[in-house]
């Protein structure tokens, strides 16, 4: 699934996230300056400082995908000339604890239909020597692959309601920024960038 990467979107997202993460600190004029408290490496917060209201939320954006093959007519009711549409995705995901996540994604599917995915999942960090690496598996309700493309994904009805599971492999480059590759069954791969609020 692919998404046009626009400068306006990234600039606006960056400004919003920067303002959410900014913390004001005031010091009395008469008091002698004190060294700033060290920030924790994982949370980026000073000791005793409350987290942001959005702490633990990850926002994802998938700018493009790669299909393993061209779109093909597989059933009589499908159009004769099928082509993959340009695909994009926006995602919001909440980290519930060290292993569990839940979220919602809105995307344009491979046939140009607006689609949604509400899910629950598990995230694992398999190697202590590579703490940024993670493996994720989510499953939930998907909607949007409607007739005549309803049979392009399994466990889906003609009105576009179905269930699915999506595995992913990712890496957190910093406490805030990361990326992941979503495996879309035997259809293709989706490449995504993430921003996590700490």
C-alpha atoms as one frame of an Amber mdcrd trajectory, in Angstrom:
protein
   0.000   0.000   0.000   1.426   3.391  -1.008   0.822   6.932   0.196   1.976
  10.202  -1.400   4.477  11.712   1.040   3.680  15.442   1.223   5.822  18.096
   2.797   2.782  19.821   4.265   1.651  16.683   6.077   5.076  15.956   7.567
   5.630  19.579   8.554   2.247  19.774  10.289   2.720  16.424  12.012   6.209
  17.387  13.151   4.994  20.723  14.561   2.143  19.048  16.450   4.329  16.336
  17.934   7.098  18.801  18.853   4.616  21.035  20.698   3.187  18.027  22.555
   6.659  16.990  23.699   7.843  20.429  24.784   7.957  20.990  28.541   8.192
  24.413  30.184  10.453  24.825  33.228  10.602  27.955  35.399  13.236  28.878
  37.988  12.887  31.629  40.643  15.111  34.655  39.877  16.695  34.695  43.336
  17.536  31.010  43.382  20.973  29.860  42.349  20.978  27.923  39.078  20.863
  24.172  39.519  21.902  21.513  37.052  19.032  20.211  34.955  17.857  16.751
  36.019  18.916  13.946  33.752  16.214  12.582  31.486  15.443   8.902  31.369
  16.627   7.295  28.144  13.394   5.442  27.495  10.752   7.997  28.380  12.676
  11.243  27.858  11.209  12.647  31.079  12.819  14.202  34.134  12.349  12.248
  37.388   8.929  13.027  38.865   7.744  14.744  35.695   4.294  13.492  34.573
   4.085  11.994  31.066   2.204  13.654  28.230  -1.500  12.882  27.855  -0.543
  11.166  24.585   2.306   9.164  26.124   2.386   5.639  24.696   0.599   6.555
  21.456   2.281   5.745  18.165   1.240   7.490  14.942   2.134   5.760  11.693
   2.198   6.797   8.048   2.766   4.402   5.148   4.000   6.261   2.064   4.145
   3.290  -0.299   3.873  -0.462  -0.746   5.148  -3.146  -3.060   2.845  -5.743
  -4.615   4.316  -9.155  -5.385   2.370  -9.321  -8.671   0.024  -7.323 -10.880
  -3.697  -7.230 -10.171  -5.491 -10.017 -12.037  -9.113 -10.918 -12.669  -9.879
 -13.998 -10.572 -13.710 -14.164 -10.635 -16.327 -13.544 -13.345 -17.876 -10.615
 -11.444 -14.577  -8.671 -11.296 -13.744  -6.015 -13.921 -11.853  -7.236 -16.984
  -9.121  -4.624 -16.614  -7.816  -4.563 -13.054  -4.934  -2.432 -11.861  -3.574
  -1.763  -8.390  -4.435   1.702  -7.119  -1.979   3.965  -5.324  -2.282   2.955
  -1.658  -1.673   4.912   1.566  -2.270   4.450   5.299  -2.620   6.524   8.495
  -2.493   4.747  11.861  -2.897   5.458  15.587  -1.766   2.771  18.026  -1.725
   2.691  21.835   0.876   0.715  23.773  -1.113  -0.981  26.538   1.905  -2.516
  28.283   5.306  -3.985  27.342   3.750  -6.565  25.023   0.218  -5.496  24.066
  -1.039  -2.850  21.632  -4.389  -1.768  20.190  -5.055   0.585  17.336  -6.922
   1.817  14.280  -5.759   2.350  10.700  -7.427   4.209   7.856  -6.143   3.448
   4.380  -6.903   3.352   0.679  -6.791  -0.266  -0.427  -5.214  -1.747  -3.541
  -8.381  -1.136  -5.558  -8.934   2.497  -4.532 -11.559   1.858  -1.837 -11.466
   3.719   1.528 -10.797   1.065   4.200 -10.400   0.704   7.962  -8.697  -1.753
  10.300  -9.382  -1.921  14.079  -7.050  -4.302  15.876  -5.423  -5.729  18.987
  -1.950  -7.195  18.945   1.338  -8.255  20.477   4.807  -6.753  20.100   7.996
  -8.609  21.014  11.626  -7.518  21.189  13.440 -10.828  20.573  17.086  -9.743
  21.037  18.545  -7.957  24.077  21.543  -7.004  21.921  19.204  -5.158  19.498
  16.625  -3.413  21.731  15.235  -1.360  18.846  14.196  -4.415  16.821  10.627
  -5.645  17.261   8.216  -8.178  15.793   4.504  -7.389  15.872   1.364  -9.396
  15.130  -2.051  -7.743  15.064  -5.509  -9.119  14.336  -8.925  -7.547  14.091
 -11.813  -6.333  11.978 -11.183  -4.958   8.495 -13.684  -3.061   6.348 -13.502
  -1.643   2.849 -12.847  -4.465   0.357 -16.335  -4.292  -1.108 -17.890  -5.943
  -4.167 -16.492  -6.598  -6.761 -13.193  -6.892  -4.827 -14.582  -8.584  -1.706
 -12.840 -11.892  -2.457  -9.413 -10.315  -2.793  -8.873 -10.964   0.918  -9.993
 -14.088   2.821 -12.726 -14.099   5.496 -14.526 -11.112   3.959 -18.133 -10.566
   2.798 -19.482  -8.670  -0.224 -20.217  -5.617   1.957 -16.535  -5.339   2.841
 -16.558  -6.644   6.425 -13.998  -9.243   7.403 -11.316 -10.328   9.841  -7.582
 -10.408   9.224  -4.146 -10.676  10.840  -1.071  -8.659   9.866   2.492  -9.473
  10.940   5.145  -6.739  10.933   8.878  -6.328  11.476  10.185  -2.981  12.724
  12.989  -1.008  14.288  12.952   2.004  16.645  15.866   4.231  15.606  15.306
   6.680  18.489  12.877   6.712  21.459  10.447   8.581  19.179  11.132   7.622
  15.554  10.968   4.200  13.962   9.828   2.239  10.959   8.180  -1.055  10.162
   7.369  -3.364   7.269   3.859  -4.838   7.250   3.380  -8.212   5.541   0.110
  -8.194   3.582  -0.359 -11.935   3.129   0.682 -13.057  -0.341  -0.207  -9.652
  -1.832   2.776  -7.476  -0.878   4.651  -5.406   1.683   3.831  -2.008   3.192
   6.585   0.366   4.329   5.704   2.616   7.258   7.296   5.338   9.415   6.232
   5.782  13.070   6.352   8.518  15.677   5.810   7.522  19.324   4.923  10.075
  22.000   6.923   9.513  25.208
